[in-house]
Amino acid sequence: MSKFEQLLKQRLLREARNYYPDKFNNLYEGQKRPFKKKAIGLAKRVLFRPTLLHVAFLSPWFFRSVFLKVNGNIQPYFERLDKFHDLLATDQSKDLFLQLLAYRILGAVKVRLPLDTPDYWSTRKAVDDAGDKERALKVPYKPWVLPLHDLSDYGYPIKLYLYARAVHTVFCLPHYCHKEAHAAIRIGPEVGDTVLDLGGCYGDTALYFANEVGAGGKVFVFEFIPGNLEILRKNLDLNPELSQRIEVVEKPLWDTSDLDVYYTDKGASSTVNFSNFPGSDGQSLTTTIDDFVESEKLDRVDLVKTDIEGAEPFAIAGAVKTLRRFKPKLAISIYHGMSDFSGIIHQINELDLGYEFYFRHATTHTSETILFCKVP
């Protein structure tokens, strides 16, 4: 039995003692808990008892081939997850990794993630209450309206249209800056950095980066969905000083340039396909990070952030020259599927560039997991 398997079993047995019947937040999921979720919660309370799990875990075959397949669909990725754990640079990252796996396996009624605290929810509510809903921007898809937020109270000279959850995640936490005080670790944007922001959506992360890099820095934000671009440009117009540091690149990222991409225009829920399909709203051409860096004749790339709905492995494959040349800090979203979650760290590690890896999670559910990478 590997150390990882032993630690995961210990974590599962420890978390199995818990029961959180109140694990349901109306800010994220609505005002009333669905009956189906109540039933699932009760079933997990009965089945995921420490004594029952302890007996089940006596058989390594049952643990890997049955339990991890039925719960969280972890089984097909177990070997890669084992190596993932070994690659993480600090105990803090390893512990959070195990906790998030336990959450995926046992569910919210058994595992409470680190951010799920009264302080987190009070801050979320304060951000939501502070949004100017009278001057909100209406959009033809969920969340239907984007309130106008003034972030000066949070230390940012920024105004923008955005839903409260994203304001809290990007600016209050902040999502794209990883710190471990005990190890004197900080990975994120710094003054003077050149940042590639892959997946700009409404421009919130681009504005965050522009504020952090200062007047001497530069942010290239990649976004190609027309509706997103419209809101992104409105947000840039609200912040003329910061917008001078931002350049919008209207291209999707892939491992090959000049491929046709078809899409639906539904904000953060837009879909993308390489074949035209009924209901598509338009078409664009791909580019790669390497081709973009070469065409722009960039002499530095300091940070690459990605949140591109599962296209991360392909964008990384199209960035190998850039990674080898500049060894930038990386903030890679890995939550779009278990293949990304378990595999992207190995894709980067196999480049043998000396990256160290850190793990961050910025919600109380399974979204917004970031793999931070830095060459020391």
N, C-alpha and C positions, 0 to 999 in steps of 0.2 A: 504494500500500500504506500503510495507516494505521500509526502508531507502535505501536499495540497488536499488530497482526498481526506486525509485524517483531519485537517483543520476545517474543511467544509462540513464533515460529519459532526464535529464538535459544535460548530456554529449552528447547524440545523437543530441539533438536540437542545442547545441553549435557547434558541428562539422559539422552539416548539412549546416551551413552558408559558409563553405569552398568549394573551387573547385580547384583542382590541376591538370590541364590538362597535366602538364609536369611530373606527377608522374609515371615515367618510367625510370629505370636506365639501361644503356646499359652494365654496368659491370656485372650485375646479369642476365639480361634477353635478351641480344642481341642488335644488332644495330638498328633494325627497329621495331616499335610498331605495332603489328598485328591489322588488321581491327576489329576483334572481340572485342579486349580490348578497342579500341576507341569507338565502339558502346555501350558497357556496360558502359563506363565512361559517355557518353552523356546521356544515359538512367537514370543513377543515379543522374546526375545533375538536370534532370527534376523532377524525382519522389521524391528525398530526399531533398525537400525544407523545411525549418523550418515551414512554415505555413501549408503545407500538413501534415507533421509529427505531428504537435501540435494537429491537428484535429484527426488524427489517434490514437494518444496516449490518447485521452479522454476516450476511452473504454479500461479498463484493460484487458477484454477478447480478444479484437482485438490485443492489444499489445503483449500479451503472446502467444496466440494460433495461430495467423496468421502472424503478422509482424516478430516475432522472429523465427518462423519456416521457413518462406520463405527466410529470410536474415540471413545467417550465421548458420542456423540449431541450434540455441541457445535454442529453446523452450523445447526440452526434458530434458535439463540439468539445467533449470532455478533455481529450488529450491536448487540444490547443489552449483550453482554459487553464489546464495544469501548468503549461509552459508560460502562459500569460502571467500567472501569479508569480512565477519565479523571476520573470523579467522586471517586475515592478521594483522601483529603487528604494522605497521606504516602507516601514511597517504601517504607517498611516494609510498609504495607498493600498497595501495588501489587505488591511483590515476592512476598508471601505469596499474593496472588490468582493470579499467574502460576504459582506453584509448585503450587497446588492444582489449577489447570486442567491442568497437565502431568501431575499424578498421575491425574486423571480420564481423560486421553487415553492415556497410556502404561502406567499401572498400577503396582502396588507393586513389581514386579521391576525397574523402571527409576527410580522416584522415591521417595525417602525423605523424608517430611514432617518439619518442624523438631522436633516433639516426640519423634520416634522415636530416642531416645538411651538409653544404658545407665542414666543417672540416672532417666529417666522410668519405665523398666521396674522398676528396683529400688524406687522409691517405690511403684509400683503393687503390687508383691509385698508390700512392708511393710504397706500398707493392708489387703491381703487377709489377710495373716497375723494382723493385729491384731484382726480382726473376731471377736466372740464367737459362734462357731457353735453352741455348746451352748445358748445362749439365743436362737437365731435364730427368726425368725418364718416359719412355713411359709405358702406361697402356692400356689394351684392352677394355676400357669403358670410358665414360665421367668422368673426363674432358680430357681424352686421354693422357695428359702429366702432370707430377708433377714437377714444377721447383724446383731447389735447392735454398733454402733460408738460408742466414747467418743472424741470429737475433741479432748479437752483437750491431748493431746500435739501437736496441730497448731495450737494457739492459739485454739480455739473452745470455749466452755462449752456444748457440745451433745452429747447422746446421741440416737441414732436408729437405726431399722432401715433398712438400705439395702445394696445390693450395692456391692462395693468400687470398681468402675469409676466409679460415680456419686459416691462419696465423694471419690475422687481428682480427678475433673473439677470438681465444684462447689466443693470446699473447699480442695484443695491447690494447684490451678493459680492462682487460682480462675477459673472459666469466665466469670462475669458481671462481671468487672472488667477493662477494657482499659487497658493502660499502654504508653506508649512513652517510655522514660526520656530518650532523646536529644532529644525534642521537648516534654518536660514535659507529656505528655498523660496524663490519667487520667479514664476514663469508667466510672462504676459507682455503687453506693449510697453515700450519704454520711449523716453524722449529721443527724437531723431530717427525712430524706426521707420522702415518702409514695410507696410503691411499689405498682404493680399487677403482680402475678405471674400471668401468663396461662399456665395449664398447670402446676398445682401438683403433680400426681401424688402422691408420697408425702410431700410437705412439706419436702423437703431444701432447695430454693431459698428457700422462705418462711422457714425457720429461718436460712439464711445471710443473707438480707436483714434479718431482724429483729435479728440480732446487729450488723450494720453500721450500721443507722439509729439504734440507741440507744433509750433510754427515750422520747425525744421524737418518734420516728418512728412510722410505721404501715405495715403490709403487708396488702394485700387479695389473697388467693390464690384463684384461680378453678380449681375442680375439680368435676366432676359425676359421675364414674364411681364407683359405690358402693364397690367394692373398694378403689379408690385412697383414697377418703375415709376408709374404716375405718383404713387404715394411716397416713394423714396425721394423723388425730386421735390415734392411739396415739403417734406421734412428738411431737405437740404436748403430750400428757400427760407425756411424759418431760422436757419443757422448760417448766415452768410459768411461769417469769419471761419467757422470750421469747414464749411463746404469748399473753401479755397484749397484745402489739403486733401480733398477727395476727388477721385476720378472714377466715373462710372463706366464699366465695361459691359456692354450688352451682349454677352456671349455665355452659353452654357459650357461647363468644363467636362472634358472627357480625356481618354488616352490617345485620341486621334483628332486632328483638326478637320474642319470642313465637312463634317457629317450632318445630314439633315436631321433635325429634331422637331417633333410635333408635340404640342402641349395644350392643356386646358388652362384657362386663366381664372384661378380660384384662390388667389392669395397663397397662404402657407400650405393649402391643401391642393395646389395645382399638381396635375399629373403630366408625365413626360413619356414619350415613346419614340422609337426610331422609325416606326411605320405610321403613316397617316391612318387615322381612325375616326369613326363617326363621333361628332361632337367636339373635335379638336378646334381650338381657337386660333391657331397660327403655327408658324414654322420658324426655326432659327438654325444657325450653323455653329457647330462646336468649335472650341479652340482648346489647346493644352496650355498648361502653365509654362512649360518650356518654350513653346512657340511665342507666347505672349511676352515672356521676359526677354527673349531674343529680339522680337519686333520693337519693343519699347527701349531696347538697349539699357536695361536696368543694370546698375553697377552694385546694387545691394538688394537683398531680400532678407528681412530680419524676422518676420513672423508670418506664418500661413495659418489662417483659420478656415475650417470647412464646416458647413452645415448644408449639404446639398442632397438631402433625401436619399441616401444610399449610394450616391455616385462617387463616394470618397475613394474606394479602391482604384477606380479608373482615373480619377484626377491625380492621385498619387503616382500611378503608373506613367502619367503624362508629365510628371514633374521631377523625374529622376536626375536629369542634368542640373536642374536648379538646386535640388537638395544636395547633390554632390559638391556643387560650386560654392554655395553660400551656407549650408548647414543651418538653415533658419530654425527658430523655435516653431513648434507645431502645436496647434490646438484642434484636434480632429474629432468630430462627432462620430460616435460609434454605436449609437442607440437605435439605428433604423432597422436593425435585424441582427439575429444571433451570428450570422456569417461575418458581418462587420465587427460586431462586439468581440468575437473571438479571434478574428483573422488579421485585422489591420495592424495590430502591434507586430505581428510576425512579418508582414509585408515590409514594414519600415526597418525592423531589426535585421532582416536579410540583406539590406543594402550595406550593412557593415560600416556605418558612418560614425559610430560611437555614441548614438543617442541613449540617454537615460529616460525612463518612462515613469509617468505619474498619473494617478487616477483621480478624477473628480466627477461628482454627480450633483446636479443643481436643482433637483425637484424632489417632491415627496412620492413620486411614482417612477415609472421606468424610463421616462424621456430625459433628454439633456445630460447624457453621459459623455464626458470629454476625456480623451487621451492626450495628455500633455507630454511633449517630447522636447528634450534639450540636450545639446552636445556640451558637456562641461568644459 
